[in-house]
Amino acid sequence: MTYSLTLLNIVSGGLALFMAARIILFIVRKEDTGGGAAWTGVAFFGLMGLGILGFGVDFLIQYFVNRFLLSPQFIWKNSLGFVALAAVFFYDRWYARKVFVVVPKDFEGAIGLVYQVPRAKRLKRFFFAPNAKVTLPESGIIYTSSKMLGNDLVRTKFITEDGTPRSLLPHTTRSKKFSDILLINTTQKPAVCRIFYLTFDKKKDGSEQMAACEKIIRQALERVKGNGLKRSL
């Protein structure tokens, strides 16, 4: 088998070597990661593993080309390698997709995000633009007929109109009732609900506001049978 340099093994080798060097420097310098050393190490090793995996994919491509395809084999090897890199790139973008909720600059309170609601609007997502962006209505509750994707909850981000990020404070997840997913049965299928609480004051718990938000959501979903839901959403 003739093994040659290709776009895929050059990129994979460069990534693996670069991350190996970063791991060595990370260990030698004992870099300060603000308490996230474990996750930093996982990320470094994960990227290095991705580079090594790329080498494996490249080897299989070259074996396949050498055995089954005619000349020009160099073009075949690089073309298939490019397809593999493009697939990894788009998978990474799709996996890292986010739901951006635009909130008023001085907003403080509970926010409901409810998926799988019949006749509600869908989140605008496309293959090349997997992120979804929605403006928070006056009710503070977003209803959508879209299905909740695997990592929507951890990748729900809040921003103001000018793009400034708003962060959830860690203490707001103390109540398991509101940090877990709420499954609310409708006449067709369960609606998947998540309630967040944004605040500028670290001492505020927000449990009452979140409970009130849950109550409003449940009342709205009880009207699924009629057109009242469509008007109320």
BELNOR-V643909 format. One record per backbone hydrogen bond with DSSP energy under -0.5 kcal/mol. NH is the residue of the N-H (numbers start at 1). CO is the residue of the C=O. Records with the same first field share a line. If there is no record, write none. Layout:
NH = CO / CO
This chain:
3 = 1
4 = 2
10 = 6
11 = 7
12 = 8
13 = 9
14 = 10
15 = 11
16 = 12
17 = 13
18 = 14
19 = 15
20 = 16
21 = 17
22 = 18
23 = 19
24 = 20
25 = 21
26 = 22
27 = 23
28 = 24
29 = 25
30 = 26
31 = 26
33 = 31
36 = 33
40 = 36
41 = 37
42 = 38
43 = 39
44 = 40
45 = 41
46 = 42
47 = 43
48 = 44
49 = 45
50 = 46
51 = 47
52 = 48
53 = 49
54 = 50
55 = 51
56 = 52
57 = 53
58 = 54
59 = 55
60 = 56
61 = 57
62 = 58
63 = 59
64 = 60
65 = 61
66 = 62
67 = 63
68 = 64
69 = 64 / 65
76 = 72
77 = 73
78 = 74
79 = 75
80 = 76
81 = 77
82 = 78
83 = 79
84 = 80
85 = 81
86 = 82
87 = 83
88 = 84
89 = 85
90 = 86
91 = 87
92 = 88
93 = 89
94 = 90
95 = 91
96 = 92
97 = 94
99 = 155
100 = 98 / 132
101 = 99 / 157
102 = 100 / 134
103 = 101 / 159
107 = 104
109 = 198
111 = 196
112 = 140
113 = 194
114 = 142
115 = 113 / 192
116 = 146
117 = 144
118 = 116
120 = 117
125 = 123
126 = 129
132 = 98
134 = 100
136 = 102
140 = 137
142 = 112
143 = 141
144 = 114
145 = 121
146 = 121
152 = 149
155 = 151
156 = 153
157 = 99 / 155
158 = 166
159 = 101
160 = 164
163 = 160
166 = 158
172 = 169
173 = 170
174 = 171
176 = 174
178 = 175
179 = 175
180 = 176
182 = 193
183 = 181
184 = 182 / 191
185 = 183
191 = 184
192 = 115
193 = 182 / 191
194 = 113
195 = 178
196 = 111
198 = 109
202 = 200
204 = 201
210 = 206
211 = 207
212 = 208
213 = 209
214 = 210
215 = 211
216 = 212
217 = 213
218 = 214
219 = 215
220 = 216
221 = 217
222 = 218
223 = 220
224 = 221
226 = 223
229 = 223 / 226
231 = 227
232 = 228
233 = 229
